[in-house]
Amino acid sequence: MAYVRIESEEPLEKAIKRFRRKVEKEGIIREYRRREHFTKPSTLKHEKEKARQRKELKKKLKNQRRNSY
């Protein structure tokens, strides 16, 4: 859990900015959005496979462009 101690002479805006950075770094918002709705394991597997295929295609195209010069 992210928490920030406010120093006695520190402006509130600065403390809020530090808190936001800490939350972003720990991935709290990302985790919340991921867990907001249930996703079936089969759907996750399908999305992961599609991402792998896109990555392979991108790599293949990059190599083709590099070798064509």
N, C-alpha and C positions, 0 to 999 in steps of 0.2 A: 504494500500500500504506500502510495506516495504521500509524503508530508513535508512541509517546509516550516522551519522555525523563523519567525519574524524577529529581527533584531530591533532594539529599542528605537534607533534613529532611522531605520530603513523605511522608505516609502512603500505603501501598500502595493502600488502598481509594480514595483520591482519584485516584490515577493510573489505576486500573482504570475508574473512572467517566468520566474524560476520554477514555480509549481507547474505551469503549462509545459515547460521544457522537460521537467522530470517525468510527468505523465506521458509525454510523447516518447521519451527514451525508454520507459518501461513497457510501452505498448499497451497500455490499459484501454485506450479508446479502440484500438484495432481489435483487441480481444473481445471487448463488449460487442462491437459490430459483428464479429464472427459468430458469437454465441447468441445473438439476438433472435435468430431463427434456426430451427433444427434443419440440418442437411443430412440426407440419408448417406450412409457410407458408400453405397454404389454410385451416387452422384458425385461424391468427392473423388472417388477412384476414376470416374469418367473425366472429370475436369482436369485431374492430374495427368491423365493420359493425353488429353488434348493439348495441354501445356507442353508436355514432352515432345509431341509431334511438331508443334509450332517452333520450338527451340531447335529441333533437328533441321527443319526446313530452312530456318533462318541461317543456321550454320552452313548448310549446303549451298544456299544462294551466295553467301559471303565468300565461300571458297571458289565458286564458279566465277564470280566477278574478279577475284584476285588472280585466278589462273588465266583469265581471258586477255590480260594485258601483255 
